[in-house]
Amino acid sequence: MQRPSAERGRFSRFPTAGSYASWLGLVPSEHPGGEKEARGGITKTGNSASRHALVEAARHFHSRSPKPKAAPAGHGVPAAIKGGADDATKRLSRRHGALRAAGKRARVANVAVARELACWVWEIGRRAEGTLG
């Protein structure tokens, strides 16, 4: 089985975060019907291993710890990276909570948060490649 990162290639091949989420199959299917636009479940196209990993990760945002664990000795993380990661974690946790409070099923909330998480992964990947404008 090919590794998800090998199948994905470089993040720069995806011009937008949405195109990466689409490649993962984390976008709603559409059923055009004239004047009315109907959306269905996610498309599930693309890389299923990466999609499953992101949905599983998103599942944990509803019960995240308010105080993350400290990095082990000798494994410090630069403050800018840690701050960005903490902000994203808080945002995704709030999003998950808001969706559940609005009456969305847990599975729907998990997939919505997974899509946002995928967009964040795309941004990190593009920054790491030095290709984010």
N, C-alpha and C positions, 0 to 999 in steps of 0.2 A: 504494500500500500504506500502510495506517495504521501509525503508529509505535506500538511496544509500550506506551510510557508513556501515549499518548493513549487507547489501548484500555482500559488498566488503570484510568484515572481516579485518584481519591484512594485512598491506602492505607487511610483510615479506613472505606471501604466493606467492608473485610474485618475482621471482628471479632477474628479470631485469625490467628496466623502460619500455622497449619495450613490455614485456609481460603484463604489466599493461595497456598500451595503446591498446594492442590487445584485452584484456578483455573488454575494453570500446567500442571496435568496431571502433577505430580511425586509422586503418591501411588499406591500399589499398587491394582490392581483386585481385587475380591473375587468369589469364586465360592461363594456359600452352598450348603451341602449337608447340612443337618441338624445333627448334632452336631459335625461337623468343619468348620473354617473354612479355606478354601484361598485363597491370594492369588496373583495373577498379576503380570504386568508392569505398568508404570505406565499410567495411563489415557490420557495424551496428549491430554486435552481442553484447552480454553483456548488461551492464546496460545503458539503454537509458536515464534515468534521469540524471546520472552523465555526460554522453556524451553531452546531450543538455546543461547542465550548463557550461561545459567547452567551447563548441562552442560559446555560448552566451557571455561568458567572453572574449574569443578571439576576438570577434567582436569589442570590445571596445579598442583594442590595437592600432587601426589605428588613433584614435582621443584622445589618452591619453594626459593629461596635462603635460607639460614639468616640472612643479613644483608641486609635489604631496602635498596634504593637510597635515598639521601637525596633529599629534595625539591629541585628547582631553586631557586637563589637568588631570594628574593622570593616564594616560594610555600610559606611555612611552614604547617604543619598544627598546630592546637592540641594540646597534649600529651594531653589527655583523649581526643580523637578518635583520635589516633595510637596511644595505648595500647590502646584498645578494638579497633581494627582489627588491631593486631599480635597481641593475644590470640586474636581470632577466626581469624586466619590460622594461628596455631600449632595451635589446636584442630581446624580443618578438615584441616590437614595430618596431624595425628596420627590423625584419624578415617579418612582415606583410607588411611594406612599400616596401621592396625589391620584394616581390611576386607580389604586385599590379603593381609596376613599370615594372616588367617583363611581364606584360600583363595577369596575372592570374585573373580569375574571383574572386569577393569578397568572394563567398562561398568557393572556393578552398583555398584561403588564410586563411580564418577563420578556416577551418578544419586543415590545416597544423599547424597553430599556436596553435590550441587546442591540437594537439598531443604533441607538445613541452611542452605546459602548463601541460598536464597530466604527462609527464616525470618529470617535476619539482615537481608536487604534490607528486609523488611517492617518490622522494628523500627526501622531507620534512617529509613525513609519516615514511619512514625508519629511518630517524634521530630521530624523536620523539619517535619511538619505541626502539631506541638504537640498531637496527639490521643492520645498514649500515656499511659494512666492511671497 
